[in-house]
Amino acid sequence: MLEGQPSPRDRLRDARRIVVKLGTHVVTHDGQEFALGRVFALVEALGRLRRAGKDVVVVSSGAVGLGRRALRLEQTQLSLGLRQACAAAGQGRLISLYAQAFGQLDVKVAQVLLTSEDLADPDRALCLRTTLLRLLELGAIPIINENDSVSVREIAELWLTETGEGRQPVFGENDGLAARVAVTVDADLLLLLTDVDGVYTANPHRDPTAQRIPVLDGIDDQALALAVGGSTGGTGGMRTKLEAARLASEGGVDVLIVDGHRERLIERALAADDIGTFIPSPERRRSRDRRILLAPSQGALVINDGAIRALVDRKASLLPIGVISVVGNFGTGSVIELRDETGRARGRALVNYDSAACRQLTGRHSSEIDTILGWRGYDALVTRDNLILSEPDS
């Protein structure tokens, strides 16, 4: 970078929605005892961000370790069933510690337990996005963890690795989960906190000449080859973090991999200090916008002039009463067009109900949804977060 030119890290200062992933070696000592001092210092920094108006989502490891300690299981290798039991015993303790810590700062938290299927299914992913965005609007910090007591994907892959079956996890210790969540909520930044200060030219624990790489412009096979070794006590090493960083970066999210043991690391990261390894996203446009704009339309909702004015002037959501008719057959979470009565496309959106439900709700009040469908998912057919209007002259 030439003198006087802006640094790629400068955009860290502008991050407004931040997902922070805390690895096992950050939240615990030796994978079991909760690192109260370290975590409470991070909580204090994240609480300040929340009070400053930034959106914060935490993806935290540590439930299995806390459960192992609570159940007094001393053996280093646990069967799949015992790991799930530890997760069940530790999840309540983990959220209780976070609630206590953030509560002292008068910051609300909410626990969200996910499985990989929740993010793979369009309907459930849309529900998750809506839930997380509503929590952020209410000023709460979602505390997310993979629901290991019922989800065997990640935990089983770790167990197979430990027992010598030769498999490696595709995503480890919530790294991939954090990346998917960051893309889902259109985050500006994903902070992956680990036990090394970023990506090095070699394993820094073994090679004293290893040099930290301050900026990685994309994650390719050559970059993945730099990820050698793995963490003990967690399910992932640096490779899993780079795989997660690639997923997030391709989804429009900047990523910083940094040592979670550093003092004032949150403040330093957002001040664009030269710490960790920064992976800038090549495409900063919201990933959800790109999906809505580029994905094939599955159908359309024809809406009246009043609905169009509400969408344009008041930035409102699309309520059933503003819909005149439904075109095509589509499922919940599909990309659809919004058309005026002349047939002109006025926007594109992700729809909250399938086409059959939309037809039943056409022209009706939101208060009637329960009576008509027998259940209520949303008050709106399209929420404002999932809507892109066309340019006035387009």
C-alpha positions in Angstrom: 0.0 0.0 0.0 1.4 3.4 -1.0 1.9 6.1 1.6 -1.1 8.3 1.9 -3.5 5.7 0.5 -6.3 4.5 2.8 -5.8 1.1 4.4 -8.3 -1.7 3.8 -8.8 -1.8 7.5 -10.2 1.7 7.6 -13.6 0.3 6.8 -13.6 -1.6 10.2 -14.3 1.8 11.8 -17.6 1.9 9.9 -18.9 -1.5 10.9 -22.4 -1.2 12.3 -23.6 -4.8 12.6 -21.0 -7.1 14.0 -21.0 -10.9 14.6 -18.5 -12.0 17.2 -17.5 -15.7 17.5 -15.9 -16.7 20.7 -14.0 -20.0 20.5 -13.5 -22.6 23.2 -10.0 -21.3 24.0 -11.4 -17.8 24.5 -14.3 -18.6 26.8 -12.7 -21.4 28.8 -9.4 -22.4 30.4 -8.3 -25.7 28.9 -11.7 -26.3 27.4 -13.5 -26.7 30.7 -13.3 -23.9 33.3 -15.1 -20.8 32.2 -12.6 -17.9 31.8 -14.7 -15.3 33.7 -12.2 -12.5 33.7 -11.5 -12.7 30.0 -15.2 -13.2 28.9 -16.4 -10.4 31.2 -13.9 -8.0 29.7 -15.2 -8.9 26.2 -18.8 -8.6 27.4 -18.0 -5.1 28.7 -16.6 -4.1 25.3 -19.6 -5.6 23.5 -22.0 -3.9 25.9 -20.4 -0.5 25.0 -20.9 -1.2 21.3 -24.6 -2.1 21.9 -25.1 1.1 23.9 -23.4 3.1 21.2 -26.1 1.9 18.7 -24.2 -0.9 17.0 -25.9 -4.3 16.4 -24.0 -7.1 18.1 -24.5 -10.9 17.7 -22.5 -13.4 19.7 -21.8 -16.9 18.6 -20.2 -18.7 21.6 -18.6 -22.0 22.1 -18.1 -23.5 25.5 -21.3 -25.5 26.3 -19.7 -28.9 26.0 -16.7 -27.9 28.2 -19.0 -26.4 30.9 -21.2 -29.5 30.8 -18.3 -31.8 31.1 -17.2 -29.9 34.3 -20.8 -29.9 35.7 -21.2 -33.7 35.1 -17.6 -34.3 36.4 -16.4 -36.2 33.4 -12.6 -36.2 33.5 -11.7 -38.4 30.6 -10.2 -36.5 27.6 -12.1 -38.4 24.9 -15.9 -38.6 25.1 -18.3 -40.7 23.1 -20.8 -39.0 20.9 -23.6 -39.6 23.4 -21.5 -38.1 26.3 -20.7 -35.1 24.2 -24.4 -34.5 23.6 -25.1 -34.9 27.2 -22.4 -32.4 28.1 -23.8 -29.9 25.6 -27.3 -30.3 27.2 -25.8 -29.8 30.7 -23.7 -26.8 29.6 -26.0 -24.8 27.5 -28.0 -23.5 30.4 -24.9 -22.6 32.3 -23.4 -20.8 29.3 -26.4 -18.5 28.7 -26.8 -17.9 32.5 -23.2 -16.6 32.6 -23.8 -14.3 29.6 -27.1 -13.1 31.0 -25.5 -12.3 34.3 -22.5 -10.5 32.7 -24.5 -8.4 30.2 -27.3 -7.8 32.8 -24.8 -5.9 35.0 -24.4 -3.5 32.1 -28.2 -3.3 31.6 -27.9 -5.0 28.2 -30.6 -7.6 27.3 -29.6 -11.0 25.8 -31.5 -13.8 24.1 -30.4 -17.4 23.6 -30.7 -18.9 20.1 -29.8 -22.6 19.6 -29.4 -23.7 15.9 -28.8 -26.7 13.9 -27.3 -26.8 10.3 -30.8 -27.6 9.0 -32.1 -24.3 10.3 -29.9 -22.4 7.9 -30.3 -24.8 5.0 -34.1 -24.7 4.9 -35.4 -21.4 3.2 -38.5 -21.2 5.4 -36.6 -21.7 8.7 -33.7 -19.5 7.6 -36.2 -16.7 6.9 -37.8 -17.2 10.3 -34.3 -17.1 11.9 -33.4 -13.9 10.1 -36.6 -12.3 11.2 -36.1 -13.3 14.8 -32.5 -12.1 14.9 -33.4 -8.7 13.3 -36.3 -8.2 15.7 -34.0 -8.9 18.7 -31.5 -6.4 17.4 -34.2 -3.8 16.9 -35.2 -4.4 20.5 -31.7 -3.7 21.7 -30.9 -7.3 22.7 -27.7 -9.3 21.9 -28.5 -12.7 20.6 -26.2 -15.4 22.1 -26.0 -18.2 19.5 -24.7 -21.7 19.8 -25.1 -24.9 17.7 -27.7 -27.1 19.4 -25.2 -29.9 20.0 -27.6 -31.9 22.2 -29.7 -32.7 19.1 -27.4 -31.8 16.2 -24.8 -34.5 15.5 -23.1 -33.1 12.4 -20.3 -31.1 14.0 -20.0 -33.1 17.2 -19.9 -36.4 15.3 -17.3 -35.3 12.9 -15.1 -34.3 15.9 -15.7 -37.6 17.5 -14.7 -39.5 14.3 -11.5 -37.5 14.1 -10.6 -38.2 17.7 -11.2 -41.9 17.3 -8.9 -42.1 14.3 -11.5 -42.4 11.5 -9.5 -39.9 9.5 -12.3 -37.4 8.9 -12.0 -33.6 9.5 -14.9 -31.3 10.2 -16.0 -29.1 7.3 -16.7 -26.4 9.8 -15.4 -26.5 13.4 -16.5 -25.1 16.7 -19.2 -22.8 15.5 -16.9 -21.1 12.9 -19.1 -22.0 9.9 -22.2 -21.3 12.0 -21.0 -17.8 12.7 -20.2 -17.2 9.1 -23.7 -18.3 8.0 -25.3 -16.1 10.7 -23.2 -13.1 9.6 -24.5 -13.5 6.0 -28.0 -14.1 7.2 -28.2 -10.9 9.2 -26.3 -8.8 6.6 -23.5 -8.1 9.0 -20.7 -5.7 8.1 -18.1 -7.6 10.1 -17.4 -11.1 11.4 -14.9 -11.2 14.3 -13.4 -14.7 14.8 -11.7 -14.8 18.2 -9.2 -17.6 18.6 -6.0 -18.4 20.4 -3.6 -17.1 17.7 -3.3 -13.6 16.3 -4.5 -14.3 12.8 -3.1 -16.3 9.9 0.7 -16.9 9.7 3.1 -18.0 7.1 3.8 -21.1 9.2 2.6 -22.6 12.5 3.6 -19.9 15.0 3.6 -22.5 17.9 6.3 -24.5 16.1 8.2 -22.0 13.9 9.6 -18.9 15.6 10.2 -17.3 12.2 6.5 -17.5 11.2 5.1 -14.1 10.2 1.6 -12.8 10.7 -0.3 -11.9 7.5 -2.0 -8.6 8.2 -4.4 -8.7 5.2 -5.6 -11.6 3.0 -7.2 -10.5 -0.2 -9.5 -13.6 -0.6 -9.3 -17.2 0.5 -7.9 -19.5 -2.2 -6.2 -22.9 -2.1 -2.9 -21.2 -1.4 -4.3 -19.3 1.6 -5.9 -22.5 2.9 -2.5 -24.2 2.7 -1.2 -21.7 5.3 -3.6 -23.2 7.8 -1.6 -25.9 9.6 -2.4 -27.5 12.9 -5.6 -27.3 15.0 -6.7 -26.3 18.4 -6.9 -28.7 21.3 -10.2 -28.6 23.2 -12.1 -27.2 20.3 -13.4 -28.7 17.2 -11.6 -26.5 14.7 -8.2 -25.1 13.8 -7.2 -22.3 11.5 -8.4 -24.1 8.4 -12.0 -24.1 9.6 -11.7 -20.4 10.3 -10.4 -19.7 6.8 -13.2 -21.8 5.3 -15.7 -19.8 7.4 -14.0 -16.6 6.4 -14.3 -17.5 2.7 -18.1 -18.2 3.1 -18.6 -14.9 4.9 -16.5 -12.9 2.5 -18.3 -14.3 -0.5 -21.5 -13.3 1.2 -20.5 -9.6 1.5 -19.1 -9.7 5.1 -15.6 -8.5 6.1 -13.8 -10.9 8.5 -11.1 -10.3 11.1 -9.3 -13.3 12.7 -7.7 -12.2 15.9 -6.3 -13.4 19.2 -9.2 -13.4 21.8 -6.7 -13.1 24.6 -5.6 -9.6 23.6 -6.5 -6.8 25.9 -9.0 -4.3 24.5 -9.1 -6.3 21.3 -12.7 -5.2 20.4 -11.8 -1.5 20.7 -8.5 -2.0 18.8 -10.2 -4.1 16.0 -12.8 -1.4 15.4 -10.1 1.3 15.5 -8.5 -0.4 12.6 -5.3 -1.3 14.5 -2.9 -3.7 12.9 -3.9 -6.8 14.8 -4.9 -10.2 13.5 -5.6 -11.0 9.9 -8.2 -9.0 8.0 -10.1 -10.5 5.0 -12.0 -7.8 3.3 -15.0 -8.8 1.3 -14.7 -8.0 -2.4 -18.4 -7.2 -2.6 -19.8 -5.1 0.1 -23.4 -4.9 -1.3 -25.7 -6.7 1.1 -25.7 -10.4 0.3 -29.5 -10.6 0.8 -30.0 -7.8 -1.7 -27.9 -9.7 -4.3 -29.9 -12.8 -3.8 -33.2 -10.9 -4.2 -32.0 -9.1 -7.2 -30.3 -12.0 -9.0 -32.4 -15.1 -8.1 -35.1 -16.1 -10.6 -38.6 -14.8 -9.6 -41.0 -17.6 -8.6 -44.1 -15.5 -8.9 -45.6 -12.1 -8.1 -47.9 -10.1 -5.8 -50.0 -7.5 -7.6 -50.5 -4.6 -5.1 -52.7 -1.5 -5.1 -51.6 2.2 -5.2 -52.0 2.6 -1.4 -49.6 -0.2 -0.7 -47.1 1.2 -3.2 -47.2 4.6 -1.4 -46.8 2.9 2.0 -43.7 1.0 0.7 -42.1 4.1 -0.9 -43.0 6.9 1.4 -43.2 5.2 4.8 -40.7 2.4 4.2 -43.5 0.1 5.4 -43.9 -3.7 5.1 -46.4 -5.2 2.7 -49.6 -6.1 4.5 -52.3 -8.5 3.1 -54.8 -5.7 2.6 -52.6 -4.1 0.0 -52.5 -7.1 -2.3 -54.9 -7.4 -5.2 -53.9 -10.8 -6.7 -51.3 -13.5 -6.7 -49.4 -14.7 -9.7 -47.8 -18.2 -9.9 -47.0 -20.8 -7.3 -44.2 -20.3 -4.8 -43.1 -21.4 -1.4 -42.3 -19.5 1.8 -39.0 -17.6 1.5 -39.2 -17.5 -2.4 -38.1 -14.5 -4.4 -41.1 -12.8 -6.0 -41.9 -9.6 -7.8 -44.1 -6.8 -6.6 -46.2 -5.4 -9.5 -48.7 -2.5 -9.7 -52.1 -2.9 -11.3 -50.6 -2.2 -14.8 -48.3 -5.1 -14.5 -45.2 -3.0 -14.0 -42.6 -4.5 -11.7 -42.2 -2.2 -8.6 -39.8 -4.3 -6.6 -38.6 -7.8 -5.6 -38.8 -9.5 -2.2 -38.6 -12.6 -0.1 -42.2 -13.6 0.7 -43.3 -14.7 4.2 -46.1 -17.0 3.1 -46.5 -19.5 0.2 -48.7 -18.7 -2.7 -51.7 -20.6 -1.4 -51.7 -18.7 1.9 -51.2 -15.4 0.0 -54.3 -16.1 -2.1 -56.3 -16.7 1.1 -55.1 -13.5 2.7 -55.4 -11.2 -0.4 -57.2 -8.0 0.5 -57.7 -9.0 4.2 -56.6 -7.3 7.4 -53.6 -8.7 9.3 -55.8 -9.3 12.3 -57.7 -11.9 10.3 -54.7 -14.1 9.6 -55.2 -16.4 12.5 -58.8 -17.0 11.6 -58.2 -17.5 7.9 -55.1 -19.8 8.1 -55.5 -21.2 11.6 -52.0 -19.9 12.5 -50.0 -16.7 12.2 -46.4 -16.5 11.1 -46.1 -12.8 10.3 -48.4 -9.8 10.2 -47.0 -8.9 6.7 -46.7 -10.9 3.5 -43.3 -9.1 2.9 -41.3 -7.5 5.7 -39.3 -4.3 4.9 -36.0 -6.0 5.6 -36.6 -8.4 2.7 -37.7 -5.9 0.1 -35.9 -4.0 -2.7 -37.9 -1.4 -4.6 -37.2 -0.6 -8.2 -35.8 2.8 -9.0 -38.6 5.3 -9.8 -37.6 5.7 -13.5 -36.8 2.0 -14.1 
